[in-house]
Amino acid sequence: MYTLPALKNIQARNIFKQYGSEDWGEYLIREAHLSKRFSFHENGYYHCCASIPFPENMQRGTWTYRRNAERFQAFSRNIRVLRI
């Protein structure tokens, strides 16, 4: 039986310290790609094993630290890196 290895937290505190006051403008995210670690596509990017499209009304937003810091910090505390 295969068991998953321990999950590792990602800490974003230093990123916030260095870039937290920057205004990153608008972004458009159409989908999330799920990639297998160490597996690359011929174009050099990670190989996309699957993708999750987002509803059109949820694709657009604005990123600024002041507006999104609390949400992003809560999100970053819950991010885990899964090794496959």
Biopython code that builds the backbone (N, CA, C, O; Angstrom):
import numpy as np
from Bio.PDB.StructureBuilder import StructureBuilder

atoms = [
    (1, "MET", "N", (0.843, -1.188, 0.000)),
    (1, "MET", "CA", (0.000, 0.000, 0.000)),
    (1, "MET", "C", (0.886, 1.249, 0.000)),
    (1, "MET", "O", (1.828, 1.355, 0.785)),
    (2, "TYR", "N", (0.572, 2.181, -0.883)),
    (2, "TYR", "CA", (1.332, 3.427, -0.987)),
    (2, "TYR", "C", (0.796, 4.441, 0.012)),
    (2, "TYR", "O", (-0.414, 4.648, 0.106)),
    (3, "THR", "N", (1.693, 5.069, 0.753)),
    (3, "THR", "CA", (1.272, 6.140, 1.660)),
    (3, "THR", "C", (1.922, 7.438, 1.204)),
    (3, "THR", "O", (3.062, 7.443, 0.740)),
    (4, "LEU", "N", (1.201, 8.518, 1.339)),
    (4, "LEU", "CA", (1.718, 9.822, 0.945)),
    (4, "LEU", "C", (2.782, 10.277, 1.929)),
    (4, "LEU", "O", (2.637, 10.072, 3.134)),
    (5, "PRO", "N", (3.856, 10.896, 1.430)),
    (5, "PRO", "CA", (4.864, 11.446, 2.334)),
    (5, "PRO", "C", (4.305, 12.651, 3.084)),
    (5, "PRO", "O", (3.242, 13.173, 2.748)),
    (6, "ALA", "N", (5.033, 13.076, 4.093)),
    (6, "ALA", "CA", (4.598, 14.226, 4.896)),
    (6, "ALA", "C", (4.442, 15.460, 4.012)),
    (6, "ALA", "O", (5.195, 15.650, 3.057)),
    (7, "LEU", "N", (3.478, 16.280, 4.333)),
    (7, "LEU", "CA", (3.241, 17.518, 3.595)),
    (7, "LEU", "C", (4.121, 18.621, 4.158)),
    (7, "LEU", "O", (4.419, 18.643, 5.352)),
    (8, "LYS", "N", (4.532, 19.530, 3.295)),
    (8, "LYS", "CA", (5.430, 20.603, 3.692)),
    (8, "LYS", "C", (4.723, 21.947, 3.512)),
    (8, "LYS", "O", (4.113, 22.190, 2.471)),
    (9, "ASN", "N", (4.801, 22.811, 4.508)),
    (9, "ASN", "CA", (4.180, 24.135, 4.425)),
    (9, "ASN", "C", (5.007, 25.068, 3.550)),
    (9, "ASN", "O", (6.226, 24.929, 3.451)),
    (10, "ILE", "N", (4.336, 26.008, 2.925)),
    (10, "ILE", "CA", (5.001, 27.077, 2.187)),
    (10, "ILE", "C", (4.842, 28.345, 3.020)),
    (10, "ILE", "O", (3.726, 28.715, 3.384)),
    (11, "GLN", "N", (5.947, 29.007, 3.319)),
    (11, "GLN", "CA", (5.906, 30.241, 4.099)),
    (11, "GLN", "C", (6.057, 31.438, 3.157)),
    (11, "GLN", "O", (7.034, 31.525, 2.414)),
    (12, "ALA", "N", (5.101, 32.350, 3.190)),
    (12, "ALA", "CA", (5.130, 33.514, 2.303)),
    (12, "ALA", "C", (5.494, 34.797, 3.043)),
    (12, "ALA", "O", (5.387, 35.881, 2.471)),
    (13, "ARG", "N", (5.919, 34.701, 4.291)),
    (13, "ARG", "CA", (6.194, 35.913, 5.085)),
    (13, "ARG", "C", (7.254, 36.809, 4.448)),
    (13, "ARG", "O", (7.070, 38.024, 4.378)),
    (14, "ASN", "N", (8.364, 36.223, 3.980)),
    (14, "ASN", "CA", (9.428, 37.039, 3.393)),
    (14, "ASN", "C", (8.992, 37.697, 2.091)),
    (14, "ASN", "O", (9.435, 38.800, 1.773)),
    (15, "ILE", "N", (8.136, 37.034, 1.346)),
    (15, "ILE", "CA", (7.601, 37.634, 0.119)),
    (15, "ILE", "C", (6.776, 38.866, 0.477)),
    (15, "ILE", "O", (6.888, 39.902, -0.179)),
    (16, "PHE", "N", (5.949, 38.756, 1.511)),
    (16, "PHE", "CA", (5.149, 39.901, 1.947)),
    (16, "PHE", "C", (6.029, 41.030, 2.469)),
    (16, "PHE", "O", (5.737, 42.199, 2.221)),
    (17, "LYS", "N", (7.098, 40.702, 3.185)),
    (17, "LYS", "CA", (7.995, 41.740, 3.706)),
    (17, "LYS", "C", (8.628, 42.534, 2.568)),
    (17, "LYS", "O", (8.731, 43.759, 2.642)),
    (18, "GLN", "N", (9.051, 41.834, 1.516)),
    (18, "GLN", "CA", (9.746, 42.500, 0.426)),
    (18, "GLN", "C", (8.803, 43.176, -0.567)),
    (18, "GLN", "O", (9.101, 44.270, -1.044)),
    (19, "TYR", "N", (7.674, 42.547, -0.886)),
    (19, "TYR", "CA", (6.811, 43.041, -1.961)),
    (19, "TYR", "C", (5.406, 43.415, -1.499)),
    (19, "TYR", "O", (4.547, 43.709, -2.330)),
    (20, "GLY", "N", (5.158, 43.409, -0.210)),
    (20, "GLY", "CA", (3.814, 43.599, 0.317)),
    (20, "GLY", "C", (3.144, 44.909, -0.037)),
    (20, "GLY", "O", (1.917, 44.970, -0.109)),
    (21, "SER", "N", (3.922, 45.967, -0.262)),
    (21, "SER", "CA", (3.297, 47.261, -0.549)),
    (21, "SER", "C", (3.126, 47.506, -2.052)),
    (21, "SER", "O", (2.585, 48.540, -2.444)),
    (22, "GLU", "N", (3.570, 46.593, -2.881)),
    (22, "GLU", "CA", (3.454, 46.752, -4.334)),
    (22, "GLU", "C", (2.009, 46.569, -4.791)),
    (22, "GLU", "O", (1.260, 45.773, -4.223)),
    (23, "ASP", "N", (1.635, 47.308, -5.813)),
    (23, "ASP", "CA", (0.334, 47.131, -6.458)),
    (23, "ASP", "C", (0.583, 46.318, -7.721)),
    (23, "ASP", "O", (1.271, 46.779, -8.632)),
    (24, "TRP", "N", (0.035, 45.126, -7.780)),
    (24, "TRP", "CA", (0.310, 44.216, -8.889)),
    (24, "TRP", "C", (-0.737, 44.306, -9.996)),
    (24, "TRP", "O", (-0.672, 43.553, -10.967)),
    (25, "GLY", "N", (-1.686, 45.205, -9.863)),
    (25, "GLY", "CA", (-2.655, 45.424, -10.927)),
    (25, "GLY", "C", (-3.654, 44.300, -11.082)),
    (25, "GLY", "O", (-3.933, 43.561, -10.137)),
    (26, "GLU", "N", (-4.190, 44.179, -12.283)),
    (26, "GLU", "CA", (-5.209, 43.163, -12.559)),
    (26, "GLU", "C", (-4.563, 41.890, -13.073)),
    (26, "GLU", "O", (-3.476, 41.910, -13.651)),
    (27, "TYR", "N", (-5.240, 40.810, -12.855)),
    (27, "TYR", "CA", (-4.775, 39.520, -13.359)),
    (27, "TYR", "C", (-5.971, 38.744, -13.876)),
    (27, "TYR", "O", (-7.102, 38.972, -13.447)),
    (28, "LEU", "N", (-5.727, 37.853, -14.771)),
    (28, "LEU", "CA", (-6.777, 37.012, -15.328)),
    (28, "LEU", "C", (-6.326, 35.565, -15.195)),
    (28, "LEU", "O", (-5.299, 35.176, -15.750)),
    (29, "ILE", "N", (-7.079, 34.785, -14.473)),
    (29, "ILE", "CA", (-6.772, 33.368, -14.293)),
    (29, "ILE", "C", (-7.942, 32.580, -14.855)),
    (29, "ILE", "O", (-9.041, 32.603, -14.301)),
    (30, "ARG", "N", (-7.704, 31.892, -15.945)),
    (30, "ARG", "CA", (-8.777, 31.131, -16.595)),
    (30, "ARG", "C", (-8.926, 29.730, -16.030)),
    (30, "ARG", "O", (-10.024, 29.174, -16.002)),
    (31, "GLU", "N", (-7.794, 29.153, -15.572)),
    (31, "GLU", "CA", (-7.841, 27.788, -15.064)),
    (31, "GLU", "C", (-6.617, 27.509, -14.203)),
    (31, "GLU", "O", (-5.615, 28.220, -14.278)),
    (32, "ALA", "N", (-6.710, 26.483, -13.400)),
    (32, "ALA", "CA", (-5.582, 26.014, -12.594)),
    (32, "ALA", "C", (-5.080, 24.720, -13.217)),
    (32, "ALA", "O", (-5.868, 23.848, -13.581)),
    (33, "HIS", "N", (-3.768, 24.605, -13.335)),
    (33, "HIS", "CA", (-3.176, 23.385, -13.883)),
    (33, "HIS", "C", (-2.617, 22.535, -12.752)),
    (33, "HIS", "O", (-1.990, 23.054, -11.829)),
    (34, "LEU", "N", (-2.841, 21.252, -12.827)),
    (34, "LEU", "CA", (-2.266, 20.298, -11.890)),
    (34, "LEU", "C", (-1.129, 19.596, -12.619)),
    (34, "LEU", "O", (-1.331, 18.982, -13.667)),
    (35, "SER", "N", (0.061, 19.695, -12.053)),
    (35, "SER", "CA", (1.241, 19.163, -12.719)),
    (35, "SER", "C", (1.941, 18.133, -11.852)),
    (35, "SER", "O", (1.920, 18.213, -10.624)),
    (36, "LYS", "N", (2.555, 17.173, -12.507)),
    (36, "LYS", "CA", (3.331, 16.159, -11.796)),
    (36, "LYS", "C", (4.757, 16.667, -11.649)),
    (36, "LYS", "O", (5.360, 17.151, -12.607)),
    (37, "ARG", "N", (5.274, 16.553, -10.463)),
    (37, "ARG", "CA", (6.615, 17.029, -10.175)),
    (37, "ARG", "C", (7.650, 16.291, -11.032)),
    (37, "ARG", "O", (7.550, 15.080, -11.230)),
    (38, "PHE", "N", (8.636, 17.028, -11.535)),
    (38, "PHE", "CA", (9.731, 16.517, -12.365)),
    (38, "PHE", "C", (9.269, 15.991, -13.727)),
    (38, "PHE", "O", (10.025, 15.294, -14.403)),
    (39, "SER", "N", (8.056, 16.310, -14.130)),
    (39, "SER", "CA", (7.555, 15.908, -15.441)),
    (39, "SER", "C", (7.349, 17.179, -16.262)),
    (39, "SER", "O", (6.555, 18.043, -15.889)),
    (40, "PHE", "N", (8.066, 17.292, -17.383)),
    (40, "PHE", "CA", (8.049, 18.526, -18.153)),
    (40, "PHE", "C", (7.485, 18.305, -19.547)),
    (40, "PHE", "O", (7.653, 17.242, -20.144)),
    (41, "HIS", "N", (6.816, 19.326, -20.047)),
    (41, "HIS", "CA", (6.310, 19.340, -21.419)),
    (41, "HIS", "C", (7.478, 19.716, -22.330)),
    (41, "HIS", "O", (8.490, 20.227, -21.850)),
    (42, "GLU", "N", (7.355, 19.472, -23.618)),
    (42, "GLU", "CA", (8.434, 19.797, -24.557)),
    (42, "GLU", "C", (8.732, 21.292, -24.612)),
    (42, "GLU", "O", (9.817, 21.681, -25.046)),
    (43, "ASN", "N", (7.788, 22.148, -24.178)),
    (43, "ASN", "CA", (8.028, 23.592, -24.178)),
    (43, "ASN", "C", (8.795, 24.057, -22.939)),
    (43, "ASN", "O", (9.077, 25.247, -22.805)),
    (44, "GLY", "N", (9.138, 23.131, -22.027)),
    (44, "GLY", "CA", (9.936, 23.481, -20.856)),
    (44, "GLY", "C", (9.144, 23.695, -19.588)),
    (44, "GLY", "O", (9.710, 23.666, -18.495)),
    (45, "TYR", "N", (7.850, 23.909, -19.708)),
    (45, "TYR", "CA", (7.012, 24.071, -18.525)),
    (45, "TYR", "C", (6.656, 22.700, -17.961)),
    (45, "TYR", "O", (6.822, 21.675, -18.623)),
    (46, "TYR", "N", (6.164, 22.705, -16.730)),
    (46, "TYR", "CA", (5.700, 21.444, -16.148)),
    (46, "TYR", "C", (4.588, 20.851, -17.012)),
    (46, "TYR", "O", (3.775, 21.578, -17.583)),
    (47, "HIS", "N", (4.565, 19.534, -17.097)),
    (47, "HIS", "CA", (3.519, 18.839, -17.848)),
    (47, "HIS", "C", (2.191, 18.962, -17.102)),
    (47, "HIS", "O", (2.113, 18.644, -15.915)),
    (48, "CYS", "N", (1.161, 19.416, -17.786)),
    (48, "CYS", "CA", (-0.169, 19.576, -17.188)),
    (48, "CYS", "C", (-0.895, 18.236, -17.236)),
    (48, "CYS", "O", (-1.258, 17.756, -18.310)),
    (49, "CYS", "N", (-1.103, 17.637, -16.070)),
    (49, "CYS", "CA", (-1.817, 16.354, -15.994)),
    (49, "CYS", "C", (-3.320, 16.563, -16.078)),
    (49, "CYS", "O", (-4.043, 15.724, -16.616)),
    (50, "ALA", "N", (-3.786, 17.683, -15.545)),
    (50, "ALA", "CA", (-5.213, 18.011, -15.554)),
    (50, "ALA", "C", (-5.351, 19.510, -15.353)),
    (50, "ALA", "O", (-4.435, 20.163, -14.852)),
    (51, "SER", "N", (-6.490, 20.052, -15.741)),
    (51, "SER", "CA", (-6.739, 21.476, -15.504)),
    (51, "SER", "C", (-8.159, 21.655, -14.983)),
    (51, "SER", "O", (-9.065, 20.881, -15.292)),
    (52, "ILE", "N", (-8.316, 22.696, -14.188)),
    (52, "ILE", "CA", (-9.617, 23.008, -13.597)),
    (52, "ILE", "C", (-10.020, 24.393, -14.092)),
    (52, "ILE", "O", (-9.447, 25.385, -13.642)),
    (53, "PRO", "N", (-10.983, 24.492, -15.002)),
    (53, "PRO", "CA", (-11.408, 25.806, -15.492)),
    (53, "PRO", "C", (-12.229, 26.539, -14.428)),
    (53, "PRO", "O", (-13.015, 25.932, -13.700)),
    (54, "PHE", "N", (-12.027, 27.848, -14.357)),
    (54, "PHE", "CA", (-12.801, 28.665, -13.431)),
    (54, "PHE", "C", (-13.990, 29.275, -14.166)),
    (54, "PHE", "O", (-13.889, 29.577, -15.355)),
    (55, "PRO", "N", (-15.115, 29.459, -13.477)),
    (55, "PRO", "CA", (-16.256, 30.143, -14.102)),
    (55, "PRO", "C", (-15.832, 31.541, -14.552)),
    (55, "PRO", "O", (-15.033, 32.196, -13.883)),
    (56, "GLU", "N", (-16.360, 31.988, -15.672)),
    (56, "GLU", "CA", (-15.932, 33.257, -16.249)),
    (56, "GLU", "C", (-16.073, 34.434, -15.285)),
    (56, "GLU", "O", (-15.231, 35.332, -15.283)),
    (57, "ASN", "N", (-17.118, 34.441, -14.472)),
    (57, "ASN", "CA", (-17.320, 35.571, -13.557)),
    (57, "ASN", "C", (-16.330, 35.551, -12.392)),
    (57, "ASN", "O", (-16.306, 36.498, -11.605)),
    (58, "MET", "N", (-15.519, 34.511, -12.258)),
    (58, "MET", "CA", (-14.547, 34.440, -11.167)),
    (58, "MET", "C", (-13.116, 34.583, -11.674)),
    (58, "MET", "O", (-12.177, 34.415, -10.895)),
    (59, "GLN", "N", (-12.923, 34.884, -12.946)),
    (59, "GLN", "CA", (-11.587, 34.894, -13.526)),
    (59, "GLN", "C", (-10.835, 36.197, -13.312)),
    (59, "GLN", "O", (-9.604, 36.201, -13.330)),
    (60, "ARG", "N", (-11.526, 37.280, -13.114)),
    (60, "ARG", "CA", (-10.865, 38.578, -13.086)),
    (60, "ARG", "C", (-10.838, 39.143, -11.675)),
    (60, "ARG", "O", (-11.781, 38.972, -10.902)),
    (61, "GLY", "N", (-9.752, 39.811, -11.357)),
    (61, "GLY", "CA", (-9.644, 40.430, -10.054)),
    (61, "GLY", "C", (-8.510, 41.434, -10.043)),
    (61, "GLY", "O", (-7.810, 41.598, -11.042)),
    (62, "THR", "N", (-8.327, 42.096, -8.937)),
    (62, "THR", "CA", (-7.231, 43.036, -8.780)),
    (62, "THR", "C", (-6.409, 42.604, -7.595)),
    (62, "THR", "O", (-6.955, 42.203, -6.567)),
    (63, "TRP", "N", (-5.123, 42.680, -7.724)),
    (63, "TRP", "CA", (-4.273, 42.274, -6.614)),
    (63, "TRP", "C", (-3.566, 43.483, -6.032)),
    (63, "TRP", "O", (-2.788, 44.141, -6.723)),
    (64, "THR", "N", (-3.823, 43.776, -4.792)),
    (64, "THR", "CA", (-3.003, 44.706, -4.024)),
    (64, "THR", "C", (-2.854, 44.102, -2.649)),
    (64, "THR", "O", (-3.748, 43.408, -2.164)),
    (65, "TYR", "N", (-1.743, 44.361, -2.030)),
    (65, "TYR", "CA", (-1.492, 43.801, -0.701)),
    (65, "TYR", "C", (-2.554, 44.278, 0.281)),
    (65, "TYR", "O", (-3.077, 43.492, 1.071)),
    (66, "ARG", "N", (-2.869, 45.569, 0.229)),
    (66, "ARG", "CA", (-3.810, 46.124, 1.206)),
    (66, "ARG", "C", (-5.173, 45.459, 1.116)),
    (66, "ARG", "O", (-5.800, 45.197, 2.142)),
    (67, "ARG", "N", (-5.641, 45.183, -0.092)),
    (67, "ARG", "CA", (-6.964, 44.588, -0.262)),
    (67, "ARG", "C", (-7.000, 43.101, 0.028)),
    (67, "ARG", "O", (-8.000, 42.585, 0.528)),
    (68, "ASN", "N", (-5.924, 42.417, -0.279)),
    (68, "ASN", "CA", (-5.971, 40.961, -0.257)),
    (68, "ASN", "C", (-5.045, 40.305, 0.758)),
    (68, "ASN", "O", (-4.967, 39.077, 0.809)),
    (69, "ALA", "N", (-4.351, 41.084, 1.555)),
    (69, "ALA", "CA", (-3.358, 40.506, 2.458)),
    (69, "ALA", "C", (-3.963, 39.491, 3.417)),
    (69, "ALA", "O", (-3.419, 38.401, 3.594)),
    (70, "GLU", "N", (-5.067, 39.840, 4.027)),
    (70, "GLU", "CA", (-5.668, 38.928, 5.002)),
    (70, "GLU", "C", (-6.112, 37.629, 4.331)),
    (70, "GLU", "O", (-5.875, 36.541, 4.857)),
    (71, "ARG", "N", (-6.754, 37.746, 3.173)),
    (71, "ARG", "CA", (-7.190, 36.546, 2.444)),
    (71, "ARG", "C", (-6.004, 35.699, 2.005)),
    (71, "ARG", "O", (-6.025, 34.475, 2.134)),
    (72, "PHE", "N", (-4.956, 36.365, 1.478)),
    (72, "PHE", "CA", (-3.805, 35.623, 0.982)),
    (72, "PHE", "C", (-3.039, 34.963, 2.122)),
    (72, "PHE", "O", (-2.569, 33.833, 1.980)),
    (73, "GLN", "N", (-2.910, 35.655, 3.244)),
    (73, "GLN", "CA", (-2.209, 35.057, 4.378)),
    (73, "GLN", "C", (-2.951, 33.829, 4.874)),
    (73, "GLN", "O", (-2.328, 32.818, 5.195)),
    (74, "ALA", "N", (-4.270, 33.901, 4.940)),
    (74, "ALA", "CA", (-5.052, 32.737, 5.356)),
    (74, "ALA", "C", (-4.877, 31.615, 4.342)),
    (74, "ALA", "O", (-4.746, 30.451, 4.719)),
    (75, "PHE", "N", (-4.875, 31.959, 3.057)),
    (75, "PHE", "CA", (-4.691, 30.968, 2.003)),
    (75, "PHE", "C", (-3.303, 30.339, 2.087)),
    (75, "PHE", "O", (-3.166, 29.119, 1.990)),
    (76, "SER", "N", (-2.262, 31.181, 2.269)),
    (76, "SER", "CA", (-0.897, 30.656, 2.273)),
    (76, "SER", "C", (-0.637, 29.762, 3.476)),
    (76, "SER", "O", (0.221, 28.881, 3.415)),
    (77, "ARG", "N", (-1.360, 29.974, 4.565)),
    (77, "ARG", "CA", (-1.208, 29.078, 5.720)),
    (77, "ARG", "C", (-1.746, 27.692, 5.408)),
    (77, "ARG", "O", (-1.335, 26.710, 6.026)),
    (78, "ASN", "N", (-2.667, 27.605, 4.449)),
    (78, "ASN", "CA", (-3.296, 26.332, 4.131)),
    (78, "ASN", "C", (-2.705, 25.636, 2.908)),
    (78, "ASN", "O", (-3.094, 24.512, 2.590)),
    (79, "ILE", "N", (-1.769, 26.291, 2.219)),
    (79, "ILE", "CA", (-1.150, 25.670, 1.045)),
    (79, "ILE", "C", (-0.221, 24.559, 1.516)),
    (79, "ILE", "O", (0.517, 24.720, 2.488)),
    (80, "ARG", "N", (-0.267, 23.476, 0.841)),
    (80, "ARG", "CA", (0.622, 22.353, 1.133)),
    (80, "ARG", "C", (1.249, 21.893, -0.185)),
    (80, "ARG", "O", (0.615, 21.946, -1.239)),
    (81, "VAL", "N", (2.474, 21.451, -0.109)),
    (81, "VAL", "CA", (3.127, 20.884, -1.281)),
    (81, "VAL", "C", (2.983, 19.377, -1.191)),
    (81, "VAL", "O", (3.413, 18.761, -0.215)),
    (82, "LEU", "N", (2.388, 18.794, -2.194)),
    (82, "LEU", "CA", (2.171, 17.352, -2.223)),
    (82, "LEU", "C", (3.194, 16.726, -3.150)),
    (82, "LEU", "O", (3.230, 17.029, -4.343)),
    (83, "ARG", "N", (4.015, 15.864, -2.608)),
    (83, "ARG", "CA", (5.021, 15.178, -3.422)),
    (83, "ARG", "C", (4.434, 13.876, -3.927)),
    (83, "ARG", "O", (3.930, 13.062, -3.152)),
    (84, "ILE", "N", (4.504, 13.692, -5.222)),
    (84, "ILE", "CA", (3.969, 12.465, -5.824)),
    (84, "ILE", "C", (5.123, 11.679, -6.427)),
    (84, "ILE", "O", (4.911, 10.605, -6.991)),
]
sb = StructureBuilder()
sb.init_structure("model")
sb.init_model(0)
sb.init_chain("A")
sb.init_seg("    ")
for serial, (resi, resn, name, xyz) in enumerate(atoms, 1):
    if name == "N":
        sb.init_residue(resn, " ", resi, " ")
    sb.init_atom(name, np.array(xyz, "f"), 0.0, 1.0, " ", f" {name:<3s}", serial, name[0])
structure = sb.get_structure()
